[in-house]
């Protein structure tokens, strides 16, 4: 069952249900209690938001106070995320980075292939700028014309459909026999729609005199007023193909990078957050040493361990 046929059948069913609704002249009024409950919910949400903001302010205040009381250059407060960089943990970082590099195998080849595709795409675009520019301009004008013609046709169809619906509704209200027929068929249509039986929906709609919403007339109106849609230039088709190829290669590269990143922290012996915090602090240490400045926020144990593994860390980071 195609999406279009399913949509059209559902649309036809909705129109039948509208007729049925007029047939019974039913109206549903939401209870006042429901409105009161909804208003109460909004009040509770507003109150909870105020409390939440107050809690956040208190937490931020406590964090600021704790940070302000810390001696500049002193080691951080170690917790479940920030771990002390011992020799064992640095060994884990080196092991993780080494394994991560190995997991990147094949990435360089994919990057080279993607760059080649991108360069080819850029060259095609540059050499055909006028052709592509002219096509874009003409295609935009054509599409505007076709849209306006299709919109006018669609509005005309909808207007005629509304007129028919009003006639059906009036008949359902004034003719008891027709009203009973509408109610019986609408129940069958509800069951058919629940089953997804579009063939039965069409048949039942036909018994009510309802027609399927056919958009072919809109396309024909656009063709008559504006001519058919423009064919895409061969070079643009080729550019699209290169874009697809480039995107596919990019996804393959990203997959390798994600695998390498996961391999790093898993091989390190730490969880993901701990590993990334450790790596960030190691990078800060190496940066300070590179520019002959004094590293800050490290314990004596960390400074000793980092100094001992500095050369190894610089090789893999």
C-alpha contacts under 8 A as a table, 3 or more apart, distances in Angstrom:
res1	aa1	res2	aa2	distance
1	X	5	X	6.87
1	X	6	X	6.73
2	X	5	X	5.41
2	X	6	X	6.17
3	X	6	X	5.09
3	X	7	X	6.00
4	X	7	X	5.09
4	X	8	X	6.13
5	X	8	X	5.13
5	X	9	X	6.08
5	X	198	X	7.43
6	X	9	X	5.17
6	X	10	X	6.12
6	X	196	X	7.97
6	X	198	X	6.38
7	X	10	X	5.11
7	X	11	X	6.10
8	X	11	X	5.00
8	X	12	X	6.19
8	X	212	X	6.30
8	X	213	X	5.91
8	X	214	X	7.84
9	X	12	X	5.08
9	X	13	X	6.14
9	X	198	X	5.71
9	X	201	X	6.25
9	X	202	X	6.42
9	X	212	X	7.05
10	X	13	X	4.97
10	X	14	X	6.18
10	X	193	X	7.22
10	X	198	X	8.00
11	X	14	X	5.13
11	X	15	X	6.48
11	X	212	X	7.99
11	X	213	X	7.39
12	X	15	X	5.25
12	X	16	X	6.40
12	X	201	X	7.81
12	X	202	X	7.62
12	X	205	X	6.80
12	X	210	X	7.08
12	X	211	X	7.23
12	X	212	X	6.04
12	X	213	X	7.13
13	X	16	X	5.03
13	X	17	X	6.23
13	X	189	X	6.65
13	X	190	X	7.74
13	X	193	X	7.59
13	X	201	X	6.79
13	X	205	X	7.12
14	X	17	X	5.04
14	X	18	X	6.25
15	X	18	X	5.02
15	X	19	X	6.45
15	X	165	X	7.75
16	X	19	X	5.16
16	X	20	X	6.28
16	X	182	X	7.85
16	X	186	X	6.37
16	X	205	X	6.94
16	X	208	X	7.72
16	X	210	X	7.59
17	X	20	X	4.82
17	X	21	X	6.03
17	X	186	X	6.08
18	X	21	X	4.99
18	X	22	X	6.40
19	X	22	X	5.23
19	X	23	X	6.17
19	X	165	X	7.30
19	X	168	X	6.68
19	X	169	X	5.44
19	X	172	X	7.16
19	X	182	X	7.29
20	X	23	X	4.80
20	X	24	X	6.55
20	X	172	X	7.81
20	X	179	X	7.71
20	X	182	X	5.82
20	X	183	X	5.66
20	X	186	X	6.48
21	X	24	X	5.53
21	X	25	X	5.95
21	X	26	X	6.33
22	X	25	X	4.65
22	X	26	X	7.13
22	X	169	X	5.96
22	X	172	X	7.00
22	X	173	X	6.91
23	X	169	X	6.95
23	X	172	X	5.05
23	X	173	X	5.51
23	X	179	X	5.64
23	X	182	X	7.44
23	X	183	X	7.37
30	X	34	X	6.91
30	X	35	X	7.72
31	X	34	X	5.39
31	X	35	X	6.94
32	X	35	X	5.22
32	X	36	X	6.32
33	X	36	X	4.95
33	X	37	X	6.04
34	X	37	X	5.03
34	X	38	X	6.11
35	X	38	X	5.03
35	X	39	X	6.17
36	X	39	X	5.07
36	X	40	X	6.09
37	X	40	X	4.96
37	X	41	X	6.12
38	X	41	X	4.99
38	X	42	X	6.38
39	X	42	X	5.11
39	X	43	X	6.34
40	X	43	X	5.05
40	X	44	X	6.18
41	X	44	X	5.07
41	X	45	X	6.13
42	X	45	X	5.06
42	X	46	X	6.21
43	X	46	X	5.15
43	X	47	X	6.17
44	X	47	X	5.03
44	X	48	X	6.03
45	X	48	X	5.09
45	X	49	X	6.09
46	X	49	X	5.10
46	X	50	X	6.44
47	X	50	X	5.24
47	X	51	X	6.47
48	X	51	X	5.10
48	X	52	X	6.05
49	X	52	X	4.96
49	X	53	X	6.15
50	X	53	X	5.19
50	X	54	X	6.30
51	X	54	X	5.10
51	X	55	X	6.27
52	X	55	X	5.17
52	X	56	X	6.24
53	X	56	X	5.10
53	X	57	X	6.21
54	X	57	X	5.14
54	X	58	X	6.34
55	X	58	X	5.14
55	X	59	X	6.24
56	X	59	X	5.12
56	X	60	X	6.09
57	X	60	X	5.12
57	X	61	X	6.04
58	X	61	X	5.01
58	X	62	X	6.20
59	X	62	X	5.13
59	X	63	X	6.21
60	X	63	X	5.08
60	X	64	X	6.08
61	X	64	X	5.13
61	X	65	X	6.14
62	X	65	X	5.09
62	X	66	X	6.16
63	X	66	X	5.13
63	X	67	X	6.09
64	X	67	X	5.12
64	X	68	X	5.99
65	X	68	X	5.15
65	X	69	X	6.27
66	X	69	X	5.33
66	X	70	X	6.60
67	X	70	X	5.36
68	X	71	X	8.00
70	X	74	X	7.04
71	X	74	X	5.41
72	X	296	X	7.94
72	X	297	X	7.67
73	X	296	X	4.49
73	X	297	X	4.55
73	X	298	X	7.36
74	X	296	X	6.92
74	X	297	X	4.76
74	X	298	X	6.57
74	X	299	X	7.26
75	X	296	X	7.54
75	X	297	X	4.05
75	X	298	X	4.46
75	X	299	X	5.10
76	X	82	X	7.81
76	X	297	X	5.95
76	X	298	X	7.21
77	X	82	X	7.52
78	X	81	X	7.50
78	X	82	X	5.08
78	X	83	X	5.46
78	X	84	X	6.57
79	X	82	X	5.26
79	X	83	X	6.33
80	X	83	X	6.91
80	X	274	X	7.43
81	X	273	X	6.06
81	X	274	X	4.66
81	X	277	X	6.94
82	X	274	X	6.14
82	X	277	X	6.21
82	X	278	X	6.99
83	X	274	X	6.86
83	X	278	X	7.10
84	X	299	X	7.97
84	X	302	X	6.78
85	X	88	X	7.97
85	X	89	X	5.82
85	X	90	X	6.24
85	X	278	X	7.09
85	X	301	X	7.72
85	X	302	X	5.18
85	X	305	X	7.26
85	X	306	X	7.73
86	X	89	X	5.21
86	X	90	X	6.20
86	X	301	X	6.77
86	X	302	X	5.92
86	X	305	X	6.02
87	X	90	X	5.13
87	X	91	X	6.14
87	X	302	X	7.98
87	X	305	X	5.12
87	X	306	X	7.70
88	X	91	X	5.09
88	X	92	X	6.42
89	X	92	X	4.90
89	X	93	X	6.33
89	X	268	X	7.51
89	X	269	X	7.78
90	X	93	X	4.96
90	X	94	X	6.23
90	X	305	X	7.54
90	X	306	X	7.56
90	X	309	X	7.47
91	X	94	X	5.18
91	X	95	X	6.10
91	X	268	X	7.81
92	X	95	X	4.97
92	X	96	X	6.00
92	X	267	X	6.91
92	X	268	X	4.05
92	X	269	X	6.00
92	X	270	X	7.94
93	X	96	X	5.01
93	X	97	X	6.07
93	X	264	X	7.70
93	X	265	X	7.76
93	X	267	X	7.99
93	X	268	X	5.05
93	X	275	X	7.46
93	X	279	X	7.43
94	X	97	X	5.22
94	X	98	X	6.08
94	X	268	X	7.55
94	X	312	X	7.22
94	X	313	X	6.36
94	X	316	X	6.89
95	X	98	X	5.19
95	X	99	X	6.20
95	X	264	X	7.80
95	X	267	X	6.45
95	X	268	X	6.07
96	X	99	X	5.15
96	X	100	X	6.00
96	X	263	X	6.75
96	X	264	X	4.04
96	X	265	X	5.97
96	X	266	X	7.10
96	X	267	X	4.64
96	X	268	X	4.57
97	X	100	X	4.92
97	X	101	X	6.19
97	X	264	X	5.34
97	X	268	X	7.99
97	X	316	X	6.08
97	X	317	X	7.14
98	X	101	X	5.25
98	X	102	X	6.44
98	X	264	X	7.72
98	X	316	X	6.40
99	X	102	X	5.07
99	X	103	X	6.28
99	X	260	X	7.65
99	X	263	X	6.54
99	X	264	X	6.22
99	X	267	X	7.11
100	X	103	X	5.03
100	X	104	X	6.59
100	X	260	X	4.48
100	X	261	X	6.26
100	X	262	X	7.86
100	X	263	X	5.47
100	X	264	X	4.82
101	X	104	X	5.23
101	X	105	X	7.39
101	X	260	X	6.84
102	X	105	X	5.77
102	X	260	X	7.82
103	X	256	X	7.16
103	X	259	X	6.93
103	X	260	X	4.98
103	X	263	X	7.38
104	X	107	X	5.56
104	X	256	X	6.04
104	X	257	X	6.50
104	X	260	X	5.94
105	X	108	X	7.39
106	X	109	X	5.45
106	X	110	X	6.44
107	X	110	X	5.13
107	X	111	X	6.12
107	X	253	X	5.94
107	X	256	X	6.79
107	X	257	X	7.97
108	X	111	X	5.13
108	X	112	X	6.23
109	X	112	X	5.16
109	X	113	X	6.28
110	X	113	X	5.06
110	X	114	X	6.11
110	X	249	X	6.45
110	X	252	X	7.70
110	X	253	X	6.56
111	X	114	X	5.07
111	X	115	X	6.08
111	X	249	X	7.68
111	X	250	X	7.91
111	X	253	X	7.13
112	X	115	X	5.11
112	X	116	X	6.21
113	X	116	X	5.08
113	X	117	X	6.31
113	X	249	X	7.74
114	X	117	X	5.07
114	X	118	X	6.10
114	X	245	X	7.95
114	X	246	X	5.53
114	X	249	X	5.95
114	X	250	X	7.17
115	X	118	X	5.03
115	X	119	X	6.01
116	X	119	X	5.16
116	X	120	X	6.18
117	X	120	X	5.11
117	X	121	X	6.15
117	X	242	X	6.32
117	X	245	X	7.45
117	X	246	X	6.21
118	X	121	X	5.03
118	X	122	X	6.10
118	X	242	X	7.44
118	X	243	X	7.75
118	X	246	X	6.63
119	X	122	X	5.02
119	X	123	X	6.08
120	X	123	X	5.09
120	X	124	X	6.22
121	X	124	X	5.20
121	X	125	X	6.23
121	X	239	X	5.81
121	X	242	X	6.20
121	X	243	X	7.54
122	X	125	X	5.11
122	X	126	X	6.08
123	X	126	X	5.12
123	X	127	X	6.12
124	X	127	X	5.30
124	X	128	X	6.22
124	X	235	X	7.38
124	X	239	X	7.26
125	X	128	X	5.30
125	X	129	X	5.88
125	X	132	X	7.78
125	X	239	X	7.57
126	X	129	X	5.43
128	X	131	X	5.35
128	X	132	X	6.10
128	X	235	X	7.87
129	X	132	X	5.24
129	X	133	X	5.91
130	X	133	X	4.99
130	X	134	X	5.98
131	X	134	X	5.26
131	X	135	X	6.14
132	X	135	X	5.08
132	X	136	X	6.07
132	X	236	X	7.42
133	X	136	X	5.16
133	X	137	X	6.23
134	X	137	X	5.19
134	X	138	X	6.09
135	X	138	X	5.19
135	X	139	X	5.72
135	X	233	X	7.84
136	X	139	X	5.11
136	X	140	X	6.00
137	X	140	X	5.27
137	X	141	X	6.40
138	X	141	X	5.18
138	X	142	X	6.10
139	X	142	X	4.94
139	X	143	X	5.98
139	X	229	X	7.78
139	X	230	X	6.36
140	X	143	X	5.11
140	X	144	X	6.15
141	X	144	X	5.19
141	X	145	X	6.28
142	X	145	X	5.18
142	X	146	X	6.14
142	X	226	X	6.80
142	X	229	X	6.91
142	X	230	X	7.56
143	X	146	X	5.03
143	X	147	X	5.90
143	X	229	X	7.42
144	X	147	X	5.13
144	X	148	X	6.22
145	X	148	X	5.32
145	X	149	X	6.25
145	X	222	X	7.58
145	X	225	X	7.81
145	X	226	X	6.07
146	X	149	X	5.08
146	X	150	X	5.97
146	X	222	X	4.83
146	X	223	X	7.42
146	X	225	X	7.52
146	X	226	X	6.03
147	X	150	X	5.13
147	X	151	X	5.91
147	X	222	X	7.46
148	X	151	X	5.05
148	X	152	X	6.16
149	X	152	X	5.21
149	X	153	X	6.23
149	X	218	X	7.41
149	X	221	X	6.24
149	X	222	X	5.04
149	X	225	X	6.76
149	X	226	X	7.94
150	X	153	X	5.03
150	X	154	X	5.97
150	X	218	X	4.69
150	X	219	X	6.37
150	X	221	X	6.41
150	X	222	X	5.57
151	X	154	X	5.02
151	X	155	X	6.08
151	X	218	X	7.56
152	X	155	X	5.17
152	X	156	X	6.24
153	X	156	X	5.13
153	X	157	X	6.27
153	X	217	X	7.21
153	X	218	X	5.26
153	X	221	X	6.66
154	X	157	X	5.08
154	X	158	X	6.10
154	X	215	X	7.65
154	X	218	X	6.13
155	X	158	X	5.06
155	X	159	X	6.04
156	X	159	X	5.13
156	X	160	X	6.33
157	X	160	X	5.20
157	X	161	X	6.09
158	X	161	X	4.86
158	X	162	X	6.02
159	X	162	X	5.14
159	X	163	X	6.34
160	X	163	X	5.11
160	X	164	X	6.39
161	X	164	X	5.07
161	X	165	X	6.14
162	X	165	X	4.96
162	X	166	X	6.18
163	X	166	X	5.22
163	X	167	X	6.40
164	X	167	X	5.06
164	X	168	X	6.25
165	X	168	X	5.02
165	X	169	X	6.04
166	X	169	X	5.02
166	X	170	X	6.06
167	X	170	X	5.16
167	X	171	X	6.17
168	X	171	X	5.08
168	X	172	X	6.08
169	X	172	X	5.00
169	X	173	X	6.30
170	X	173	X	5.21
170	X	174	X	6.22
171	X	174	X	5.13
171	X	175	X	5.49
171	X	178	X	7.08
171	X	179	X	7.64
172	X	175	X	5.58
172	X	176	X	7.05
172	X	178	X	5.81
172	X	179	X	4.56
172	X	182	X	7.40
173	X	176	X	7.35
173	X	179	X	6.80
175	X	178	X	5.35
175	X	179	X	6.04
176	X	179	X	4.88
176	X	180	X	6.17
177	X	180	X	5.30
177	X	181	X	6.32
178	X	181	X	4.94
178	X	182	X	6.12
179	X	182	X	5.11
179	X	183	X	6.30
180	X	183	X	5.17
180	X	184	X	6.19
181	X	184	X	5.22
181	X	185	X	6.11
182	X	185	X	5.25
182	X	186	X	5.88
182	X	208	X	7.05
183	X	186	X	5.18
183	X	187	X	6.35
184	X	187	X	5.42
184	X	188	X	6.62
185	X	188	X	5.05
185	X	189	X	6.12
185	X	204	X	6.53
185	X	208	X	7.93
186	X	189	X	4.90
186	X	190	X	6.14
187	X	190	X	5.13
187	X	191	X	6.47
188	X	191	X	5.20
188	X	192	X	6.21
188	X	204	X	7.80
189	X	192	X	4.91
189	X	193	X	5.93
189	X	200	X	7.61
189	X	201	X	5.72
189	X	204	X	6.66
189	X	205	X	7.98
190	X	193	X	5.13
190	X	194	X	6.21
191	X	194	X	5.14
191	X	195	X	6.37
192	X	195	X	5.07
192	X	196	X	6.10
192	X	197	X	5.14
192	X	198	X	7.31
192	X	200	X	6.36
192	X	201	X	6.15
193	X	196	X	4.87
193	X	197	X	5.97
193	X	198	X	7.05
193	X	201	X	6.80
194	X	197	X	7.73
197	X	200	X	5.59
197	X	201	X	6.42
198	X	201	X	4.90
198	X	202	X	6.22
199	X	202	X	5.30
199	X	203	X	6.37
200	X	203	X	5.02
200	X	204	X	6.11
201	X	204	X	5.28
201	X	205	X	6.04
202	X	205	X	5.11
202	X	206	X	6.16
202	X	212	X	7.39
203	X	206	X	5.14
203	X	207	X	6.65
204	X	207	X	5.14
204	X	208	X	6.80
205	X	208	X	5.19
205	X	209	X	6.38
205	X	210	X	5.17
205	X	211	X	7.01
206	X	209	X	4.87
206	X	210	X	5.40
206	X	211	X	6.52
207	X	210	X	7.52
214	X	217	X	7.02
215	X	218	X	5.35
215	X	219	X	6.85
216	X	219	X	5.22
216	X	220	X	6.24
217	X	220	X	5.08
217	X	221	X	6.09
218	X	221	X	5.08
218	X	222	X	6.29
219	X	222	X	5.09
219	X	223	X	6.18
220	X	223	X	5.04
220	X	224	X	6.13
221	X	224	X	5.14
221	X	225	X	6.16
222	X	225	X	5.20
222	X	226	X	5.68
222	X	227	X	6.85
222	X	228	X	7.58
223	X	226	X	5.43
223	X	227	X	4.33
223	X	228	X	5.00
223	X	229	X	7.90
224	X	227	X	5.79
232	X	236	X	6.51
232	X	237	X	6.74
233	X	236	X	5.29
233	X	237	X	6.50
234	X	237	X	5.07
234	X	238	X	6.25
235	X	238	X	4.98
235	X	239	X	6.17
236	X	239	X	4.91
236	X	240	X	6.16
237	X	240	X	5.11
237	X	241	X	6.32
238	X	241	X	5.06
238	X	242	X	6.30
239	X	242	X	5.05
239	X	243	X	6.21
240	X	243	X	5.00
240	X	244	X	6.30
241	X	244	X	5.11
241	X	245	X	6.29
242	X	245	X	5.00
242	X	246	X	6.02
243	X	246	X	5.01
243	X	247	X	6.10
244	X	247	X	5.19
244	X	248	X	6.20
245	X	248	X	5.10
245	X	249	X	6.29
246	X	249	X	5.20
246	X	250	X	6.16
247	X	250	X	4.96
247	X	251	X	6.23
248	X	251	X	5.19
248	X	252	X	6.38
249	X	252	X	5.03
249	X	253	X	6.20
250	X	253	X	5.04
250	X	254	X	6.09
251	X	254	X	5.02
251	X	255	X	6.10
252	X	255	X	5.09
252	X	256	X	6.40
253	X	256	X	5.23
253	X	257	X	6.25
254	X	257	X	5.02
254	X	258	X	6.08
255	X	258	X	5.18
255	X	259	X	6.18
256	X	259	X	5.09
256	X	260	X	6.15
257	X	260	X	5.04
257	X	261	X	6.12
258	X	261	X	5.07
258	X	262	X	6.18
259	X	262	X	5.18
259	X	263	X	6.08
260	X	263	X	4.97
260	X	264	X	6.21
261	X	264	X	5.20
261	X	265	X	6.91
262	X	265	X	5.74
262	X	266	X	6.22
262	X	272	X	7.99
263	X	266	X	5.21
263	X	267	X	5.92
264	X	267	X	5.48
264	X	268	X	6.24
265	X	268	X	5.01
265	X	269	X	6.96
265	X	270	X	6.25
265	X	271	X	6.37
265	X	272	X	5.52
265	X	275	X	5.62
265	X	276	X	7.72
266	X	269	X	5.98
266	X	270	X	6.71
266	X	271	X	6.85
266	X	272	X	7.44
267	X	270	X	7.88
268	X	275	X	7.15
270	X	274	X	5.85
270	X	275	X	5.61
271	X	274	X	5.38
271	X	275	X	6.05
272	X	275	X	5.19
272	X	276	X	6.26
273	X	276	X	5.32
273	X	277	X	6.20
274	X	277	X	5.24
274	X	278	X	6.12
275	X	278	X	5.08
275	X	279	X	6.09
276	X	279	X	5.03
276	X	280	X	6.05
277	X	280	X	5.11
277	X	281	X	6.32
278	X	281	X	5.25
278	X	282	X	6.17
279	X	282	X	5.00
279	X	283	X	6.13
280	X	283	X	5.21
280	X	284	X	6.36
281	X	284	X	5.02
281	X	285	X	6.30
282	X	285	X	5.03
282	X	286	X	6.22
282	X	306	X	7.87
283	X	286	X	5.12
283	X	287	X	6.02
283	X	317	X	7.98
284	X	287	X	5.16
284	X	288	X	6.24
284	X	295	X	7.55
285	X	288	X	5.23
285	X	289	X	6.29
285	X	295	X	5.57
285	X	296	X	7.86
286	X	289	X	5.09
286	X	290	X	6.06
286	X	310	X	7.52
286	X	314	X	7.42
287	X	290	X	5.10
287	X	291	X	6.51
288	X	291	X	5.43
288	X	292	X	6.12
288	X	293	X	4.98
288	X	294	X	6.19
288	X	295	X	5.45
289	X	292	X	4.91
289	X	293	X	5.90
289	X	294	X	7.05
289	X	295	X	7.05
290	X	293	X	7.70
295	X	298	X	7.22
298	X	302	X	5.87
298	X	303	X	6.31
299	X	302	X	5.09
299	X	303	X	6.24
300	X	303	X	5.11
300	X	304	X	6.25
301	X	304	X	5.29
301	X	305	X	6.25
302	X	305	X	5.10
302	X	306	X	5.88
303	X	306	X	5.16
303	X	307	X	5.97
304	X	307	X	5.21
304	X	308	X	6.28
305	X	308	X	5.18
305	X	309	X	6.40
306	X	309	X	5.24
306	X	310	X	5.55
307	X	310	X	5.13
308	X	311	X	7.83
309	X	312	X	5.32
309	X	313	X	6.08
310	X	313	X	5.12
310	X	314	X	6.13
311	X	314	X	5.21
311	X	315	X	6.44
312	X	315	X	5.28
312	X	316	X	6.70
313	X	316	X	5.47
313	X	317	X	5.98
314	X	317	X	5.46
